[in-house]
Amino acid sequence: MGLLEKLDAFKGWDADEVGRLEILGTVHRVAPGTEIFREGGPGDRLFVVLSGQVQIQKHVKEQDTVLAILKAGEVFGEMALFDGLPRSATARARSECQVMSFTVKSLQALEDQGLEILIKFKEILLKALSYRLREASRDMEVLQFWIT
């Protein structure tokens, strides 16, 4: 069984599809506290958490604020690939973790793997973005409650 195949996000993918995607990725073992990427840095790849936890944090008013704690199966770092802007937050290993990265170039190669696999992978990315947008909306409602 492949590394991605074990994750809920890839349920419904057949072993061949997962294998073709995994060939395009690079696996990284990351020690607790290690920075995976820094806010303001270049957004040249996205990541999938394979095991452990990754903390997403933003530097606000001279301190780091935790925005999210991600677990196996969750995607991060995708925003910079969509908009070409620098990283909007810092990603740091919260625990011993394993992540798989996909560069812009490897994602372009995904197009050569066939339309179906490309659509399935983009669906995972869109679900991640949709979830984060809903969380941000919920957070704004909470802030408005406390402000007014």
DRENTORKOL-3810 file (N, C-alpha, C; in nm, 4 decimals):
REM DRENTORKOL-3810
@n.u->0.0846; n.v->-0.1188; n.w->0.0000; ca.u->0.0000; ca.v->0.0000; ca.w->0.0000; c.u->0.0883; c.v->0.1239; c.w->0.0000
@n.u->0.0549; n.v->0.2225; n.w->-0.0836; ca.u->0.1315; ca.v->0.3454; ca.w->-0.0940; c.u->0.1118; c.v->0.4351; c.w->0.0269
@n.u->0.1974; n.v->0.5347; n.w->0.0395; ca.u->0.1894; ca.v->0.6285; ca.w->0.1519; c.u->0.0608; c.v->0.7104; c.w->0.1484
@n.u->0.0219; n.v->0.7575; n.w->0.0306; ca.u->-0.0988; ca.v->0.8393; ca.w->0.0183; c.u->-0.2256; c.v->0.7565; c.w->0.0280
@n.u->-0.2175; n.v->0.6338; n.w->-0.0153; ca.u->-0.3347; ca.v->0.5452; ca.w->-0.0206; c.u->-0.3983; c.v->0.5233; c.w->0.1176
@n.u->-0.3183; n.v->0.5374; n.w->0.2228; ca.u->-0.3664; ca.v->0.5175; ca.w->0.3597; c.u->-0.4491; c.v->0.6361; c.w->0.4104
@n.u->-0.4408; n.v->0.7489; n.w->0.3412; ca.u->-0.5036; ca.v->0.8724; ca.w->0.3883; c.u->-0.6473; c.v->0.8845; c.w->0.3391
@n.u->-0.7348; n.v->0.9376; n.w->0.4251; ca.u->-0.8762; ca.v->0.9549; ca.w->0.3899; c.u->-0.8951; c.v->1.0373; c.w->0.2631
@n.u->-0.8113; n.v->1.1383; n.w->0.2425; ca.u->-0.8250; ca.v->1.2262; ca.w->0.1261; c.u->-0.8120; c.v->1.1488; c.w->-0.0053
@n.u->-0.7468; n.v->1.0343; n.w->-0.0016; ca.u->-0.7233; ca.v->0.9566; ca.w->-0.1235; c.u->-0.8086; c.v->0.8296; c.w->-0.1296
@n.u->-0.9084; n.v->0.8204; n.w->-0.0441; ca.u->-1.0029; ca.v->0.7083; ca.w->-0.0512; c.u->-1.0751; c.v->0.7170; c.w->-0.1851
@n.u->-1.0934; n.v->0.6053; n.w->-0.2498; ca.u->-1.1598; ca.v->0.6046; ca.w->-0.3790; c.u->-1.0622; c.v->0.6099; c.w->-0.4958
@n.u->-0.9360; n.v->0.6399; n.w->-0.4668; ca.u->-0.8343; ca.v->0.6350; ca.w->-0.5710; c.u->-0.7891; c.v->0.4899; c.w->-0.5843
@n.u->-0.7627; n.v->0.4442; n.w->-0.7063; ca.u->-0.7097; ca.v->0.3084; ca.w->-0.7183; c.u->-0.5578; c.v->0.3126; c.w->-0.7002
@n.u->-0.4998; n.v->0.1966; n.w->-0.6748; ca.u->-0.3568; ca.v->0.1882; ca.w->-0.6422; c.u->-0.2699; c.v->0.2457; c.w->-0.7540
@n.u->-0.3094; n.v->0.2282; n.w->-0.8786; ca.u->-0.2324; ca.v->0.2804; ca.w->-0.9912; c.u->-0.2296; c.v->0.4336; c.w->-0.9891
@n.u->-0.3437; n.v->0.4953; n.w->-0.9623; ca.u->-0.3504; ca.v->0.6421; ca.w->-0.9574; c.u->-0.2628; c.v->0.6968; c.w->-0.8448
@n.u->-0.2728; n.v->0.6335; n.w->-0.7282; ca.u->-0.1919; ca.v->0.6776; ca.w->-0.6139; c.u->-0.0439; c.v->0.6609; c.w->-0.6456
@n.u->-0.0092; n.v->0.5491; n.w->-0.7053; ca.u->0.1302; ca.v->0.5237; ca.w->-0.7417; c.u->0.1839; c.v->0.6269; c.w->-0.8399
@n.u->0.1040; n.v->0.6639; n.w->-0.9393; ca.u->0.1459; ca.v->0.7641; ca.w->-1.0377; c.u->0.1647; c.v->0.9008; c.w->-0.9722
@n.u->0.0811; n.v->0.9332; n.w->-0.8733; ca.u->0.0955; ca.v->1.0597; ca.w->-0.8022; c.u->0.2184; c.v->1.0571; c.w->-0.7115
@n.u->0.2378; n.v->0.9483; n.w->-0.6386; ca.u->0.3504; ca.v->0.9393; ca.w->-0.5450; c.u->0.4859; c.v->0.9515; c.w->-0.6152
@n.u->0.4951; n.v->0.9023; n.w->-0.7378; ca.u->0.6202; ca.v->0.9126; ca.w->-0.8138; c.u->0.6599; c.v->1.0587; c.w->-0.8328
@n.u->0.5613; n.v->1.1476; n.w->-0.8396; ca.u->0.5866; ca.v->1.2899; ca.w->-0.8629; c.u->0.6220; c.v->1.3660; c.w->-0.7357
@n.u->0.5978; n.v->1.3045; n.w->-0.6198; ca.u->0.6231; ca.v->1.3714; ca.w->-0.4926; c.u->0.7562; c.v->1.3328; c.w->-0.4306
@n.u->0.7966; n.v->1.4094; n.w->-0.3305; ca.u->0.9180; ca.v->1.3828; ca.w->-0.2539; c.u->0.8803; c.v->1.3732; c.w->-0.1070
@n.u->0.9242; n.v->1.2668; n.w->-0.0406; ca.u->0.8931; ca.v->1.2462; ca.w->0.1014; c.u->1.0015; c.v->1.3097; c.w->0.1872
@n.u->0.9577; n.v->1.3801; n.w->0.2917; ca.u->1.0490; ca.v->1.4458; ca.w->0.3866; c.u->1.0122; c.v->1.4023; c.w->0.5281
@n.u->1.1118; n.v->1.3613; n.w->0.6044; ca.u->1.0925; ca.v->1.3390; ca.w->0.7482; c.u->1.1332; c.v->1.4683; c.w->0.8174
@n.u->1.0467; n.v->1.5165; n.w->0.9077; ca.u->1.0703; ca.v->1.6470; ca.w->0.9686; c.u->1.0664; c.v->1.6333; c.w->1.1207
@n.u->1.1702; n.v->1.6815; n.w->1.1848; ca.u->1.1801; ca.v->1.6755; ca.w->1.3307; c.u->1.0900; c.v->1.7817; c.w->1.3939
@n.u->1.0423; n.v->1.7569; n.w->1.5167; ca.u->0.9576; ca.v->1.8546; ca.w->1.5852; c.u->1.0253; c.v->1.9912; c.w->1.5934
@n.u->0.9477; n.v->2.0967; n.w->1.5666; ca.u->0.9984; ca.v->2.2325; ca.w->1.5742; c.u->1.0667; c.v->2.2820; c.w->1.4475
@n.u->1.0907; n.v->2.1928; n.w->1.3531; ca.u->1.1589; ca.v->2.2313; ca.w->1.2296; c.u->1.0649; c.v->2.3096; c.w->1.1383
@n.u->1.1163; n.v->2.4184; n.w->1.0853; ca.u->1.0393; ca.v->2.5005; ca.w->0.9928; c.u->1.0368; c.v->2.4327; c.w->0.8555
@n.u->0.9175; n.v->2.4178; n.w->0.7993; ca.u->0.9019; ca.v->2.3582; ca.w->0.6667; c.u->0.9083; c.v->2.4671; c.w->0.5605
@n.u->0.8415; n.v->2.5782; n.w->0.5855; ca.u->0.8593; ca.v->2.6993; ca.w->0.5059; c.u->0.8245; c.v->2.8196; c.w->0.5916
@n.u->0.8756; n.v->2.9373; n.w->0.5477; ca.u->0.8613; ca.v->3.0603; ca.w->0.6271; c.u->0.7692; c.v->3.1599; c.w->0.5570
@n.u->0.6894; n.v->3.2275; n.w->0.6385; ca.u->0.6047; ca.v->3.3364; ca.w->0.5906; c.u->0.6898; c.v->3.4349; c.w->0.5100
@n.u->0.6417; n.v->3.4715; n.w->0.3909; ca.u->0.7147; ca.v->3.5632; ca.w->0.3042; c.u->0.8081; c.v->3.4941; c.w->0.2059
@n.u->0.8327; n.v->3.3643; n.w->0.2291; ca.u->0.9208; ca.v->3.2887; ca.w->0.1394; c.u->0.8513; c.v->3.2511; c.w->0.0098
@n.u->0.9275; n.v->3.1964; n.w->-0.0845; ca.u->0.8694; ca.v->3.1583; ca.w->-0.2132; c.u->0.7748; c.v->3.0389; c.w->-0.1999
@n.u->0.6688; n.v->3.0424; n.w->-0.2755; ca.u->0.5703; ca.v->2.9331; ca.w->-0.2745; c.u->0.5902; c.v->2.8443; c.w->-0.3947
@n.u->0.6881; n.v->2.7556; n.w->-0.3865; ca.u->0.7232; ca.v->2.6742; ca.w->-0.5021; c.u->0.6762; c.v->2.5295; c.w->-0.4930
@n.u->0.6047; n.v->2.4967; n.w->-0.3852; ca.u->0.5571; ca.v->2.3584; ca.w->-0.3683; c.u->0.4439; c.v->2.3541; c.w->-0.2670
@n.u->0.3661; n.v->2.2469; n.w->-0.2754; ca.u->0.2629; ca.v->2.2216; ca.w->-0.1744; c.u->0.2977; c.v->2.0915; c.w->-0.1043
@n.u->0.2322; n.v->2.0663; n.w->0.0082; ca.u->0.2648; ca.v->1.9510; ca.w->0.0911; c.u->0.1385; c.v->1.8762; c.w->0.1318
@n.u->0.1557; n.v->1.7454; n.w->0.1540; ca.u->0.0519; ca.v->1.6610; ca.w->0.2112; c.u->0.1113; c.v->1.6004; c.w->0.3372
@n.u->0.0413; n.v->1.6121; n.w->0.4499; ca.u->0.0884; ca.v->1.5519; ca.w->0.5745; c.u->0.0620; c.v->1.4015; c.w->0.5667
@n.u->0.1686; n.v->1.3232; n.w->0.5810; ca.u->0.1563; ca.v->1.1771; ca.w->0.5789; c.u->0.1400; c.v->1.1212; c.w->0.7196
@n.u->0.2119; n.v->1.1807; n.w->0.8152; ca.u->0.2008; ca.v->1.1397; ca.w->0.9558; c.u->0.2457; c.v->1.2551; c.w->1.0435
@n.u->0.2040; n.v->1.2528; n.w->1.1683; ca.u->0.2399; ca.v->1.3583; ca.w->1.2618; c.u->0.1512; c.v->1.4808; c.w->1.2450
@n.u->0.1989; n.v->1.5928; n.w->1.2982; ca.u->0.1222; ca.v->1.7178; ca.w->1.2932; c.u->0.2098; c.v->1.8337; c.w->1.2470
@n.u->0.1478; n.v->1.9222; n.w->1.1700; ca.u->0.2139; ca.v->2.0432; ca.w->1.1218; c.u->0.1345; c.v->2.1626; c.w->1.1723
@n.u->0.2053; n.v->2.2611; n.w->1.2244; ca.u->0.1433; ca.v->2.3835; ca.w->1.2767; c.u->0.1611; c.v->2.4954; c.w->1.1745
@n.u->0.0516; n.v->2.5629; n.w->1.1424; ca.u->0.0560; ca.v->2.6791; ca.w->1.0552; c.u->0.0437; c.v->2.8014; c.w->1.1458
@n.u->0.1377; n.v->2.8951; n.w->1.1331; ca.u->0.1391; ca.v->3.0110; ca.w->1.2211; c.u->0.1705; c.v->3.1375; c.w->1.1421
@n.u->0.1242; n.v->3.2491; n.w->1.1955; ca.u->0.1440; ca.v->3.3796; ca.w->1.1323; c.u->0.2032; c.v->3.4736; c.w->1.2359
@n.u->0.2978; n.v->3.5541; n.w->1.1926; ca.u->0.3609; ca.v->3.6501; ca.w->1.2822; c.u->0.2765; c.v->3.7780; c.w->1.2835
@n.u->0.2153; n.v->3.8067; n.w->1.3981; ca.u->0.1266; ca.v->3.9222; ca.w->1.4125; c.u->0.1639; c.v->3.9959; c.w->1.5409
@n.u->0.1849; n.v->4.1265; n.w->1.5301; ca.u->0.2161; ca.v->4.2101; ca.w->1.6472; c.u->0.3280; c.v->4.1499; c.w->1.7323
@n.u->0.4393; n.v->4.1196; n.w->1.6673; ca.u->0.5595; ca.v->4.0719; ca.w->1.7364; c.u->0.5466; c.v->3.9343; c.w->1.8013
@n.u->0.4441; n.v->3.8589; n.w->1.7654; ca.u->0.4339; ca.v->3.7224; ca.w->1.8190; c.u->0.3754; c.v->3.6289; c.w->1.7149
@n.u->0.4036; n.v->3.4999; n.w->1.7311; ca.u->0.3510; ca.v->3.3986; ca.w->1.6399; c.u->0.2149; c.v->3.3522; c.w->1.6897
@n.u->0.1169; n.v->3.3538; n.w->1.5993; ca.u->-0.0185; ca.v->3.3105; ca.w->1.6297; c.u->-0.0473; c.v->3.1840; c.w->1.5516
@n.u->-0.0904; n.v->3.0800; n.w->1.6213; ca.u->-0.1225; ca.v->2.9530; ca.w->1.5560; c.u->-0.2563; c.v->2.9664; c.w->1.4835
@n.u->-0.2549; n.v->2.9393; n.w->1.3541; ca.u->-0.3764; ca.v->2.9451; ca.w->1.2735; c.u->-0.4425; c.v->2.8088; c.w->1.2604
@n.u->-0.3605; n.v->2.7042; n.w->1.2542; ca.u->-0.4153; ca.v->2.5691; ca.w->1.2354; c.u->-0.3127; c.v->2.4650; c.w->1.2754
@n.u->-0.3640; n.v->2.3500; n.w->1.3158; ca.u->-0.2806; ca.v->2.2327; ca.w->1.3394; c.u->-0.3328; c.v->2.1247; c.w->1.2457
@n.u->-0.2470; n.v->2.0813; n.w->1.1559; ca.u->-0.2863; ca.v->1.9869; ca.w->1.0519; c.u->-0.2380; c.v->1.8469; c.w->1.0847
@n.u->-0.3161; n.v->1.7493; n.w->1.0435; ca.u->-0.2829; ca.v->1.6088; ca.w->1.0697; c.u->-0.2755; c.v->1.5327; c.w->0.9375
@n.u->-0.2486; n.v->1.4039; n.w->0.9467; ca.u->-0.2328; ca.v->1.3192; ca.w->0.8285; c.u->-0.3503; c.v->1.3344; c.w->0.7324
@n.u->-0.3165; n.v->1.3516; n.w->0.6060; ca.u->-0.4165; ca.v->1.3648; ca.w->0.5010; c.u->-0.4469; c.v->1.5080; c.w->0.4621
@n.u->-0.4022; n.v->1.6033; n.w->0.5425; ca.u->-0.4314; ca.v->1.7432; ca.w->0.5114; c.u->-0.3221; c.v->1.8032; c.w->0.4235
@n.u->-0.3638; n.v->1.8974; n.w->0.3408; ca.u->-0.2772; ca.v->1.9644; ca.w->0.2440; c.u->-0.2447; c.v->2.1039; c.w->0.2959
@n.u->-0.1223; n.v->2.1498; n.w->0.2722; ca.u->-0.0875; ca.v->2.2881; ca.w->0.3072; c.u->0.0145; c.v->2.3415; c.w->0.2077
@n.u->0.0215; n.v->2.4737; n.w->0.2008; ca.u->0.1151; ca.v->2.5373; ca.w->0.1104; c.u->0.0616; c.v->2.5542; c.w->-0.0304
@n.u->-0.0656; n.v->2.5242; n.w->-0.0498; ca.u->-0.1234; ca.v->2.5271; ca.w->-0.1844; c.u->-0.1577; c.v->2.6688; c.w->-0.2308
@n.u->-0.1831; n.v->2.7600; n.w->-0.1387; ca.u->-0.2255; ca.v->2.8954; ca.w->-0.1776; c.u->-0.1233; c.v->2.9629; c.w->-0.2684
@n.u->0.0033; n.v->2.9533; n.w->-0.2349; ca.u->0.1078; ca.v->3.0193; ca.w->-0.3123; c.u->0.1173; c.v->2.9630; c.w->-0.4537
@n.u->0.0801; n.v->2.8377; n.w->-0.4719; ca.u->0.0827; ca.v->2.7805; ca.w->-0.6063; c.u->-0.0295; c.v->2.8357; c.w->-0.6924
@n.u->-0.1417; n.v->2.8675; n.w->-0.6293; ca.u->-0.2547; ca.v->2.9212; ca.w->-0.7041; c.u->-0.2355; c.v->3.0676; c.w->-0.7406
@n.u->-0.1815; n.v->3.1476; n.w->-0.6469; ca.u->-0.1753; ca.v->3.2914; ca.w->-0.6732; c.u->-0.0347; c.v->3.3442; c.w->-0.7033
@n.u->0.0673; n.v->3.2614; n.w->-0.6883; ca.u->0.2036; ca.v->3.3029; ca.w->-0.7198; c.u->0.2638; c.v->3.4013; c.w->-0.6216
@n.u->0.1965; n.v->3.4278; n.w->-0.5113; ca.u->0.2452; ca.v->3.5227; ca.w->-0.4111; c.u->0.3328; c.v->3.4515; c.w->-0.3076
@n.u->0.4112; n.v->3.5270; n.w->-0.2304; ca.u->0.4927; ca.v->3.4649; ca.w->-0.1244; c.u->0.4038; c.v->3.3956; c.w->-0.0202
@n.u->0.4661; n.v->3.3093; n.w->0.0575; ca.u->0.3939; ca.v->3.2352; ca.w->0.1624; c.u->0.3250; c.v->3.3324; c.w->0.2569
@n.u->0.2001; n.v->3.3027; n.w->0.2917; ca.u->0.1232; ca.v->3.3909; ca.w->0.3802; c.u->0.1386; c.v->3.3533; c.w->0.5271
@n.u->0.2027; n.v->3.2412; n.w->0.5542; ca.u->0.2211; ca.v->3.1942; ca.w->0.6921; c.u->0.3426; c.v->3.1024; c.w->0.6959
@n.u->0.3813; n.v->3.0651; n.w->0.8160; ca.u->0.4924; ca.v->2.9724; ca.w->0.8375; c.u->0.4357; c.v->2.8357; c.w->0.8721
@n.u->0.4986; n.v->2.7309; n.w->0.8194; ca.u->0.4616; ca.v->2.5926; ca.w->0.8532; c.u->0.5768; c.v->2.5319; c.w->0.9324
@n.u->0.5422; n.v->2.4701; n.w->1.0452; ca.u->0.6428; ca.v->2.4120; ca.w->1.1339; c.u->0.5936; c.v->2.2763; c.w->1.1832
@n.u->0.6841; n.v->2.1797; n.w->1.1899; ca.u->0.6481; ca.v->2.0478; ca.w->1.2423; c.u->0.6160; c.v->2.0614; c.w->1.3902
@n.u->0.4967; n.v->2.0200; n.w->1.4276; ca.u->0.4549; ca.v->2.0248; ca.w->1.5685; c.u->0.5032; c.v->1.8997; c.w->1.6408
@n.u->0.5146; n.v->1.7922; n.w->1.5658; ca.u->0.5637; ca.v->1.6645; ca.w->1.6178; c.u->0.6530; c.v->1.6040; c.w->1.5100
@n.u->0.7144; n.v->1.4920; n.w->1.5403; ca.u->0.7866; ca.v->1.4183; ca.w->1.4368; c.u->0.6855; c.v->1.3915; c.w->1.3266
@n.u->0.7165; n.v->1.4294; n.w->1.2046; ca.u->0.6183; ca.v->1.4088; ca.w->1.0990; c.u->0.6857; c.v->1.3714; c.w->0.9676
@n.u->0.6014; n.v->1.3270; n.w->0.8791; ca.u->0.6435; ca.v->1.2933; ca.w->0.7446; c.u->0.5481; c.v->1.3664; c.w->0.6505
@n.u->0.6045; n.v->1.4374; n.w->0.5532; ca.u->0.5237; ca.v->1.5096; ca.w->0.4559; c.u->0.5716; c.v->1.4723; c.w->0.3156
@n.u->0.4819; n.v->1.4857; n.w->0.2196; ca.u->0.5184; ca.v->1.4666; ca.w->0.0796; c.u->0.4992; c.v->1.6000; c.w->0.0101
@n.u->0.6016; n.v->1.6438; n.w->-0.0638; ca.u->0.5928; ca.v->1.7716; ca.w->-0.1338; c.u->0.5768; c.v->1.7486; c.w->-0.2839
@n.u->0.5070; n.v->1.8442; n.w->-0.3445; ca.u->0.4876; ca.v->1.8453; ca.w->-0.4892; c.u->0.5255; c.v->1.9835; c.w->-0.5389
@n.u->0.6227; n.v->1.9908; n.w->-0.6290; ca.u->0.6644; ca.v->2.1181; ca.w->-0.6855; c.u->0.5673; c.v->2.1598; c.w->-0.7959
@n.u->0.5791; n.v->2.2839; n.w->-0.8372; ca.u->0.4991; ca.v->2.3325; ca.w->-0.9497; c.u->0.5259; c.v->2.2444; c.w->-1.0714
@n.u->0.6513; n.v->2.2118; n.w->-1.0930; ca.u->0.6899; ca.v->2.1293; ca.w->-1.2085; c.u->0.6279; c.v->1.9900; c.w->-1.2012
@n.u->0.6278; n.v->1.9304; n.w->-1.0812; ca.u->0.5692; ca.v->1.7962; ca.w->-1.0691; c.u->0.4180; c.v->1.8006; c.w->-1.0888
@n.u->0.3547; n.v->1.9094; n.w->-1.0462; ca.u->0.2107; ca.v->1.9206; ca.w->-1.0668; c.u->0.1777; c.v->1.9424; c.w->-1.2143
@n.u->0.2668; n.v->2.0098; n.w->-1.2864; ca.u->0.2479; ca.v->2.0223; ca.w->-1.4306; c.u->0.2612; c.v->1.8859; c.w->-1.4974
@n.u->0.3518; n.v->1.8028; n.w->-1.4465; ca.u->0.3684; ca.v->1.6670; ca.w->-1.4993; c.u->0.2447; c.v->1.5820; c.w->-1.4713
@n.u->0.1709; n.v->1.6182; n.w->-1.3677; ca.u->0.0478; ca.v->1.5463; ca.w->-1.3350; c.u->-0.0510; c.v->1.5542; c.w->-1.4509
@n.u->-0.0486; n.v->1.6641; n.w->-1.5230; ca.u->-0.1362; ca.v->1.6789; ca.w->-1.6387; c.u->-0.1109; c.v->1.5695; c.w->-1.7411
@n.u->0.0144; n.v->1.5238; n.w->-1.7510; ca.u->0.0491; ca.v->1.4168; ca.w->-1.8448; c.u->-0.0026; c.v->1.2806; c.w->-1.7987
@n.u->-0.0403; n.v->1.2714; n.w->-1.6708; ca.u->-0.0887; ca.v->1.1449; ca.w->-1.6158; c.u->-0.2345; c.v->1.1173; c.w->-1.6534
@n.u->-0.3004; n.v->1.2145; n.w->-1.7084; ca.u->-0.4394; ca.v->1.1962; ca.w->-1.7494; c.u->-0.5322; c.v->1.2907; c.w->-1.6769
@n.u->-0.6398; n.v->1.3223; n.w->-1.7419; ca.u->-0.7349; ca.v->1.4194; ca.w->-1.6909; c.u->-0.8000; c.v->1.3733; c.w->-1.5608
@n.u->-0.8334; n.v->1.2468; n.w->-1.5485; ca.u->-0.9042; ca.v->1.1990; ca.w->-1.4301; c.u->-0.8217; c.v->1.2160; c.w->-1.3028
@n.u->-0.6946; n.v->1.1804; n.w->-1.3075; ca.u->-0.6103; ca.v->1.1936; ca.w->-1.1881; c.u->-0.5883; c.v->1.3410; c.w->-1.1541
@n.u->-0.5760; n.v->1.4250; n.w->-1.2561; ca.u->-0.5608; ca.v->1.5689; ca.w->-1.2336; c.u->-0.6846; c.v->1.6263; c.w->-1.1660
@n.u->-0.8006; n.v->1.5882; n.w->-1.2135; ca.u->-0.9261; ca.v->1.6366; ca.w->-1.1546; c.u->-0.9388; c.v->1.5895; c.w->-1.0106
@n.u->-0.9052; n.v->1.4646; n.w->-0.9832; ca.u->-0.9146; ca.v->1.4120; ca.w->-0.8464; c.u->-0.8217; c.v->1.4880; c.w->-0.7514
@n.u->-0.7002; n.v->1.5178; n.w->-0.7974; ca.u->-0.6061; ca.v->1.5881; ca.w->-0.7110; c.u->-0.6516; c.v->1.7317; c.w->-0.6882
@n.u->-0.6981; n.v->1.7968; n.w->-0.7919; ca.u->-0.7474; ca.v->1.9343; ca.w->-0.7759; c.u->-0.8708; c.v->1.9376; c.w->-0.6864
@n.u->-0.9494; n.v->1.8324; n.w->-0.6875; ca.u->-1.0658; ca.v->1.8248; ca.w->-0.5980; c.u->-1.0205; c.v->1.8251; c.w->-0.4516
@n.u->-0.9124; n.v->1.7536; n.w->-0.4221; ca.u->-0.8566; ca.v->1.7529; ca.w->-0.2863; c.u->-0.8127; c.v->1.8938; c.w->-0.2476
@n.u->-0.7464; n.v->1.9637; n.w->-0.3390; ca.u->-0.7001; ca.v->2.0996; ca.w->-0.3117; c.u->-0.8169; c.v->2.1949; c.w->-0.2916
@n.u->-0.9196; n.v->2.1816; n.w->-0.3743; ca.u->-1.0368; ca.v->2.2692; ca.w->-0.3613; c.u->-1.1106; c.v->2.2443; c.w->-0.2298
@n.u->-1.1186; n.v->2.1192; n.w->-0.1870; ca.u->-1.1817; ca.v->2.0891; ca.w->-0.0582; c.u->-1.1035; c.v->2.1536; c.w->0.0559
@n.u->-0.9711; n.v->2.1499; n.w->0.0473; ca.u->-0.8874; ca.v->2.2119; ca.w->0.1515; c.u->-0.9096; c.v->2.3628; c.w->0.1548
@n.u->-0.9117; n.v->2.4254; n.w->0.0389; ca.u->-0.9344; ca.v->2.5696; ca.w->0.0327; c.u->-1.0738; c.v->2.6071; c.w->0.0819
@n.u->-1.1734; n.v->2.5288; n.w->0.0435; ca.u->-1.3106; ca.v->2.5544; ca.w->0.0865; c.u->-1.3226; c.v->2.5440; c.w->0.2384
@n.u->-1.2612; n.v->2.4420; n.w->0.2967; ca.u->-1.2640; ca.v->2.4241; ca.w->0.4416; c.u->-1.2011; c.v->2.5452; c.w->0.5113
@n.u->-1.0865; n.v->2.5906; n.w->0.4589; ca.u->-1.0183; ca.v->2.7038; ca.w->0.5222; c.u->-1.0983; c.v->2.8322; c.w->0.5094
@n.u->-1.1647; n.v->2.8495; n.w->0.3982; ca.u->-1.2486; ca.v->2.9674; ca.w->0.3793; c.u->-1.3660; c.v->2.9665; c.w->0.4769
@n.u->-1.4261; n.v->2.8505; n.w->0.4968; ca.u->-1.5357; ca.v->2.8385; ca.w->0.5936; c.u->-1.4872; c.v->2.8668; c.w->0.7354
@n.u->-1.3685; n.v->2.8172; n.w->0.7690; ca.u->-1.3107; ca.v->2.8435; ca.w->0.9011; c.u->-1.2857; c.v->2.9930; c.w->0.9200
@n.u->-1.2339; n.v->3.0586; n.w->0.8168; ca.u->-1.2085; ca.v->3.2028; ca.w->0.8260; c.u->-1.3395; c.v->3.2793; c.w->0.8441
@n.u->-1.4444; n.v->3.2370; n.w->0.7746; ca.u->-1.5759; ca.v->3.3018; ca.w->0.7896; c.u->-1.6284; c.v->3.2844; c.w->0.9318
@n.u->-1.6130; n.v->3.1646; n.w->0.9851; ca.u->-1.6565; ca.v->3.1380; ca.w->1.1221; c.u->-1.5782; c.v->3.2239; c.w->1.2209
@n.u->-1.4480; n.v->3.2340; n.w->1.1998; ca.u->-1.3647; ca.v->3.3158; ca.w->1.2878; c.u->-1.4047; c.v->3.4633; c.w->1.2816
@n.u->-1.4390; n.v->3.5106; n.w->1.1628; ca.u->-1.4832; ca.v->3.6507; ca.w->1.1478; c.u->-1.6137; c.v->3.6741; c.w->1.2232
@n.u->-1.7041; n.v->3.5775; n.w->1.2198; ca.u->-1.8308; ca.v->3.5912; ca.w->1.2938; c.u->-1.8033; c.v->3.6019; c.w->1.4435
@n.u->-1.7124; n.v->3.5213; n.w->1.4931; ca.u->-1.6771; ca.v->3.5245; ca.w->1.6350; c.u->-1.6158; c.v->3.6595; c.w->1.6708
@n.u->-1.5255; n.v->3.7092; n.w->1.5863; ca.u->-1.4645; ca.v->3.8402; ca.w->1.6110; c.u->-1.5671; c.v->3.9518; c.w->1.6107
@n.u->-1.6597; n.v->3.9473; n.w->1.5160; ca.u->-1.7646; ca.v->4.0498; ca.w->1.5101; c.u->-1.8500; c.v->4.0476; c.w->1.6360
@n.u->-1.8772; n.v->3.9285; n.w->1.6875; ca.u->-1.9546; ca.v->3.9165; ca.w->1.8091; c.u->-1.8858; c.v->3.9884; c.w->1.9241
@n.u->-1.7532; n.v->3.9704; n.w->1.9363; ca.u->-1.6806; ca.v->4.0292; ca.w->2.0469; c.u->-1.6517; c.v->4.1778; c.w->2.0270
@n.u->-1.6478; n.v->4.2215; n.w->1.9027; ca.u->-1.6212; ca.v->4.3630; ca.w->1.8746; c.u->-1.7458; c.v->4.4485; c.w->1.8977
@n.u->-1.8618; n.v->4.3956; n.w->1.8607; ca.u->-1.9859; ca.v->4.4756; ca.w->1.8717; c.u->-2.0573; c.v->4.4546; c.w->2.0027
END
